[in-house]
Amino acid sequence: MEQKTTKPIIDYSLYLVTDRDLMSTPTLEQAVEEAINGGCTLVQLREKAASSLDFFNTAVAIKQITNRHSTPLIINDRVDIALAVDATGVHVGQNDLPASMVRKIIGPDKILGVSVSTLAEALKAAQDGADYLGIGAMFATGTKTDAKLVTMEELKRIQATIKLPVVVIGGINETTIPLFSDTGIDGIAVVSALIAQKGITLAAKHLKRLFLQTKESNHD
């Protein structure tokens, strides 16, 4: 008999990707808590410069917050840390461990996100067992200065071909969110538009409302 997986159902609408260099709060924990209080539905802990021990300790602290709010926690890149803290899942880019290998390591029940910028990469990610796609960079951003930009046409091509939830990233803010009204995306991944704001909770409420309105206009 085939085993049923117990994979969580994820709401991708407002996806916070952390960046401690940009945060307006004294601690990352505070930034994450404020974002969740404002309606953030998913948190990705991204620590590009931390030592393994610091990353682990931060992940433990952030997971206490996400658990308390029943918000899924995704770990960027580090499969070992995702497993060590029993995170909801892991997110990898094109230069990280191959998604097919990550899927083998984390098993069938964890969420696997893959960053893609072309239809070919998206097809491969789906084949390798991705649960959702992070598509970008959609617009030029300060956090990823070397990222090549994805056109709206390519985004729609990926959407039309692949039946996985899609989150857009890269320069997503109140100005750019309405541009996705006819794309049918499942969520927006935001870094500075949330974490760098003086009032993170208010910013989260505002961005989420804007995204849901944009999504609504899709169905009109």
C-alpha positions, 0 to 999 in steps of 0.5 A, a space after each residue: 500500500 502506498 504511504 500517504 504523506 503528511 505534507 502541510 498545506 501552505 498559504 504562500 500569500 505573504 512570504 517573508 525572506 529574512 535579511 538581518 542586514 536590512 532589518 529595522 528591529 534590534 533582533 531578527 526574532 522581533 522582526 519575524 514576530 511583527 511580520 507574522 502579527 501583520 499576516 505574514 503566512 510563511 517565513 524563510 530564514 536566510 543567513 548567508 554570512 552566519 556560521 553553522 552554529 549561529 545559523 542553528 541557534 537563530 533557527 531554534 529561536 525563530 522556530 519557537 516564534 513560528 511554532 507559537 503562531 503556527 506559521 511554517 518555517 523554511 530554511 534557506 539552502 542549509 538542509 542540515 539545519 532544516 532537519 536539525 530544527 525540524 523546520 517545515 522545509 527547505 528552499 534551494 537555489 540553482 547553485 545549492 545542492 540539487 533539488 533531487 538530492 535535497 528531496 532524497 535527504 529531507 524525505 517526502 513530508 517536508 516542503 521543498 522550494 526551488 528558485 528558478 528564472 526560466 521555464 527549463 529550470 522550472 520544469 527540472 525543479 518540478 521533476 526533482 520534487 519541488 513543492 513550490 517555485 520561487 520565481 525571480 528576480 522579477 525586478 532589480 533589487 538591492 539584495 540580489 545585485 547580480 540576479 538576472 531578471 525574469 520577464 512577465 512573459 516567462 513568468 506566465 509561460 512557467 505558470 501555464 506549463 507547471 502546476 505548482 504554487 508560484 511565489 515571485 521574488 525580487 523587488 516586490 513592494 507596494 508599487 510592483 504588486 499590482 503588476 501581477 494582477 493577471 498572472 495567477 501567482 500564489 504569493 509574494 516573497 518580500 525582503 526589504 518591503 517588510 523587514 526594513 520598514 519602521 512598522 513591520 506589522 503595518 507594512 505586512 498588513 498593507 502588503 497582504 491586503 494589496 496582494 489579496 486585492 490583486 489576486 481578487 482582480 484576477 477572478 473578476 
